[in-house]
Amino acid sequence: MPKRSRKPPEDENQAAKRILDAVTGEGMPEKNPAAVALGRLGGLKGGKARARSLSAKKRQEIARKAAQSRWSRHAAKDA
């Protein structure tokens, strides 16, 4: 795990303002609606397009690797 530099502790007032801004949405940049639509469009077709382009053998390899990863984490908790 990479070492992270420690930040100085945040002032309580600064923390409160940051939380309040996040809740109210102030200080957040406006999003470009065209860019949002384009990103959503790519996201909607991305997984299906990738699945069509993969061979059955490659899909099995990916699924096997994912299952192995899930079960290895589960086994580590039990140990």
N, C-alpha and C positions, 0 to 999 in steps of 0.2 A: 504494500500500500504506500502511495507516495506521501512524503511528509508535506504538511501544509504549514505555511507560515501563520503564526498566531496573530490575530488582529487584536488591537486594544479593545477592552470592554466598551460596549456601546453605552452612551449616556441614556438614562431612563427616559428622558424627554425626547431624545432622538428616536428611541425605539417606539415610543408611543405614537409619534408623528408618522413613522414609517408604517406602522400597523394601520393607523387611521387612514392614511393615503391609500393603502392597498385595499381596504374595505370599501372606501367611497369611490375608488377608481381615479382619484386625482393624481396628477403627475404621470399618468400612463399615456404613452403616445397613441395618437389616433391611428387606426389601421386603415390601409387602403382597401376598400371593398373589392376592387378588381383583383388585387393580389390574393385576398382571402378566398375569393371564388376560384381562382386558378389553382391555388394550393389544395383546396378541397377537391376539385375535379381530379387532380393528379392522385390524391390520396384514395379517392373512391375507386379508381381503375387500377391502381398500382399492384395490390395484392393479387387480384384476379389475373392480371396480365403476366405477373411473375410466375404464378402457378401454371399458366398455360405454357410458358416457355420452358419450364423444367421437365426433364424426363422423369419417368416413374422411378427409376433407380436413384436419381439425385434427390427426389422428394423423400424417398425412404431413408437415404443417408441423413438428410436434415432432420427428419422425424426421430431417427434413432439417436442422433446426437442430442436433440432436445430432451428426449426421455431420459437418457443417461445423465444429463445434467440435472434434471429435476430429481431423479432418484438418488444421485450422489449427495445432493443437499439434504434430502430427507434422511438418508442414512447417517449423515454427519450429526444431525440433531439427536438421533437415537443413541449414538455412541457415547 
